[in-house]
Amino acid sequence: MGTRIRPPTISKWKRNTAPMLPYSTQTRKPRDVAKGRIDGRSAEIQRLIGRSLRAVVDLEKLGPRTIWIDCDVLQADGGTRTAAITGASLALAVACRKLARKKKLGAPPVQKLVAAVSAGVLDGNEILDLNYEEDKLVAVDFNLVATEDGEFVEVQGSGEESTFSQSQLDEMLVLGRKGIAELIAAQRAVLARLMVTPPES
């Protein structure tokens, strides 16, 4: 995914790319560049990643910069978009820390971390972090994006083969928050290690 941020005096916009590599799927997928255009799925994921990051970044503090974050899917086994959001959030935080160390940023632009998980209903049970086989079989499919303080950025959900109840929705939101909290703890652990041993410039 690439993020483009224009100067503060101009309305801000983000442009993203999130390609799936040819052998990331069970059936070989042609590269978008070979087709001369982005497929609909990639375009949808680009917009989702952009919205998720935009929700936790102060664009004024980032200033007139362009930060590109590549989210290449090496192996698609379900949850590619949620993994991309979680990784992109960490990558952006690392990049901004590096800019701050070099005195190219004043106040930190990343206000909080964000992460995402998939959830669904399979055989009447609410489950988290669907793999490819589960994703094909679930009756209800959700993608949940939330910040480290538990606020949702996006909730995408649909009944694939059936309806779902309020209690099932509530359970998936609870599961989602729990999974996202674990992912953000892992992000925090990485950032803590980098503060002890900063990455090479």
C-alpha positions in Angstrom: 0.0 0.0 0.0 1.2 3.5 -0.8 0.1 6.6 1.1 0.3 10.0 -0.6 -0.2 13.0 1.6 -0.3 16.5 0.1 0.8 19.7 1.7 -1.5 21.1 4.5 -2.7 23.9 2.3 -4.2 21.4 -0.1 -7.0 19.0 0.6 -5.4 15.7 1.7 -5.8 12.4 -0.1 -4.3 9.0 0.1 -3.6 6.8 -2.8 -2.8 3.1 -2.1 -1.7 0.0 -3.8 -2.1 -3.5 -2.3 -1.2 -6.1 -4.8 -1.6 -9.9 -4.4 1.4 -11.6 -5.9 0.8 -14.3 -8.6 1.3 -17.4 -6.4 -0.3 -16.0 -3.3 -3.6 -17.7 -4.2 -4.4 -21.3 -4.9 -4.9 -20.5 -8.6 -2.2 -18.2 -10.1 -3.4 -14.6 -10.2 -2.2 -12.3 -13.0 -0.3 -9.3 -11.8 -2.3 -6.1 -11.9 0.4 -4.4 -14.0 0.0 -7.1 -16.6 -3.6 -6.3 -17.0 -3.0 -2.5 -17.1 -5.4 -1.9 -14.2 -6.1 -2.7 -10.6 -8.8 -5.4 -10.1 -11.8 -4.5 -8.0 -10.7 -6.5 -5.0 -7.3 -4.8 -4.8 -9.0 -1.4 -5.2 -11.4 -2.2 -2.3 -8.5 -3.2 -0.1 -6.6 -0.1 -0.9 -9.4 2.1 0.2 -9.9 0.1 3.4 -6.2 0.4 4.4 -6.2 4.1 3.6 -9.3 4.8 5.7 -7.9 2.7 8.6 -4.6 4.6 8.7 -6.2 8.0 8.1 -8.3 7.5 11.2 -5.2 7.5 13.5 -2.8 10.0 11.8 -2.7 13.7 12.3 -2.1 14.9 8.8 -1.1 18.4 9.8 1.7 17.0 12.0 2.9 14.8 9.2 3.2 17.8 6.9 3.9 17.7 3.1 5.3 14.2 2.9 4.6 11.1 1.0 4.9 7.8 2.8 4.6 4.6 0.8 3.7 1.4 2.7 3.8 -1.7 0.5 1.4 -4.5 1.5 2.3 -7.4 -0.9 0.4 -10.5 -0.2 2.8 -13.4 -0.3 0.4 -16.1 0.7 -3.4 -15.6 0.7 -4.9 -17.8 3.4 -7.7 -15.6 4.5 -7.5 -12.3 6.4 -5.2 -10.6 3.8 -6.8 -7.2 4.2 -6.8 -7.4 8.0 -3.2 -8.5 8.1 -2.3 -5.6 5.8 -3.9 -3.0 8.0 -2.2 -4.4 11.1 1.2 -4.5 9.4 0.7 -1.1 7.8 -0.1 0.5 11.1 3.2 -0.8 12.6 5.2 0.2 9.5 3.8 3.7 9.6 4.6 4.1 13.4 8.2 2.8 12.7 8.6 5.2 9.8 7.4 8.2 11.8 9.7 7.3 14.7 12.6 7.3 12.2 11.6 10.7 10.9 11.4 12.0 14.4 14.9 10.7 15.3 16.2 12.6 12.3 14.5 15.8 13.5 12.3 15.8 10.4 9.1 15.7 12.5 8.1 17.7 15.5 5.1 16.2 17.2 4.4 12.5 16.5 1.7 12.3 13.8 0.6 8.7 14.6 -2.0 9.3 17.4 -2.6 5.6 18.2 -2.1 2.2 16.7 -4.8 0.4 14.7 -5.2 -3.3 13.9 -7.8 -5.5 12.2 -9.2 -9.0 12.4 -11.8 -11.1 10.6 -14.6 -12.8 12.4 -17.5 -15.0 11.3 -20.2 -17.6 12.2 -19.4 -21.2 11.3 -21.8 -24.0 12.3 -23.5 -21.6 14.7 -20.3 -20.7 16.5 -18.6 -17.3 16.4 -14.9 -17.6 15.4 -12.0 -15.2 14.9 -9.2 -14.9 12.3 -10.7 -16.9 9.5 -8.5 -18.9 7.3 -9.3 -19.6 3.6 -11.3 -22.7 4.2 -13.3 -21.2 7.0 -13.9 -18.0 5.0 -15.5 -20.2 2.2 -17.8 -21.9 4.7 -18.9 -19.3 7.1 -22.6 -18.2 7.1 -21.6 -14.7 8.4 -18.4 -12.8 7.5 -17.0 -9.8 9.3 -13.9 -7.5 9.1 -13.3 -5.4 12.2 -10.8 -2.5 12.4 -10.2 -0.8 15.8 -7.7 1.4 17.6 -5.7 0.5 20.6 -8.3 2.2 22.9 -11.0 -0.1 21.6 -12.7 2.4 19.3 -13.9 0.9 16.0 -12.7 2.5 12.7 -14.7 0.2 10.5 -17.1 -2.8 10.8 -17.8 -4.7 7.6 -20.3 -7.5 7.9 -22.7 -9.6 5.8 -24.7 -12.7 5.9 -23.2 -15.0 3.3 -25.9 -17.7 3.6 -28.1 -16.6 6.5 -29.0 -13.8 8.8 -27.4 -13.2 12.2 -28.8 -12.2 15.5 -28.0 -9.2 17.7 -26.3 -11.6 20.2 -24.1 -13.0 17.5 -23.1 -9.5 16.4 -22.3 -8.6 19.9 -20.2 -11.7 20.4 -18.2 -11.0 17.2 -17.6 -7.5 18.3 -16.3 -8.8 21.7 -14.1 -11.4 20.0 -12.9 -8.8 17.5 -11.9 -6.4 20.3 -10.0 -9.2 22.1 -8.1 -10.2 19.0 -7.3 -6.6 18.1 -6.0 -6.0 21.7 -3.6 -9.0 21.3 -2.4 -7.7 17.9 -1.8 -4.2 19.3 0.1 -5.7 22.2 2.4 -7.5 19.6 2.8 -4.2 17.8 3.8 -2.5 21.0 6.3 -5.2 21.8 8.0 -4.6 18.4 8.1 -0.9 18.9 9.6 -1.4 22.4 12.3 -3.6 20.9 13.1 -1.0 18.3 13.5 1.7 21.0 16.2 -0.4 22.6 17.8 -1.4 19.2 16.8 1.2 16.6 16.7 -0.1 13.0 19.6 0.8 10.7 19.0 3.9 8.7 
